[in-house]
Amino acid sequence: MSDVKPQATRWVQLVAGTDSGGMPVLEKLEVRSADKGAFELLRSPLFVRDLAAGDIFTCDSENLADYKVLKRSGKLAIRIFRKESVEELEQFLTPEVEKLDGSLDCQTQRALVYSLHVNIGFADIERLLDGAMAKFQDSVWYYGNIYSREDGVTPLHWWDEFLNQV
């Protein structure tokens, strides 16, 4: 029998954006405490940008929009939105994601969030997702953590340290 207790999980809220009235939109994220007041994210978020499952980050409890990634897990957060129910799309896509050692982290009525390691390769991931979108044409997918939070278009290039490692 082990004396190591499983680390308790908790929830933190971060600003995911603003609504049409300029008010912050918060998303609750499940985390586990890490060193020195940091948190390990357990599942990739649906709306909060620049984070994926396994990332270690800190956040300012006074300013929920002020969070900083300390260490990347190497996982990509993949967000999929559909006009209709995602159930059929999920049944089609999840087994394919799991074959790549990825996970379904979040499912709502019209959205899915997957985590896949960047070492699978952008081309293979995009081929899989584009193929699914061709089959479910009322759907669209986005990366959740490869572009700058500030402008949504500037690549962060954090994956360079993970790709082509020997």
Buried (B, 14 or more C-beta within 10 A) or exposed (E): EEEEEEEEEEEBBBBBEEEEEEEEEBBEBBBBEBEEEBBBBEBBBBBBBBBBBBBBBBBEEEEBBEBEBBEBBBBBBBBBBBEEEBEEBBEEBBEBBEEBEBBBBBBEEBBBBBBBBBEBEEEEBEEBBEEBBEEBEEBEBBBBBBBEBEEEEEEBEBBEEBEEEE
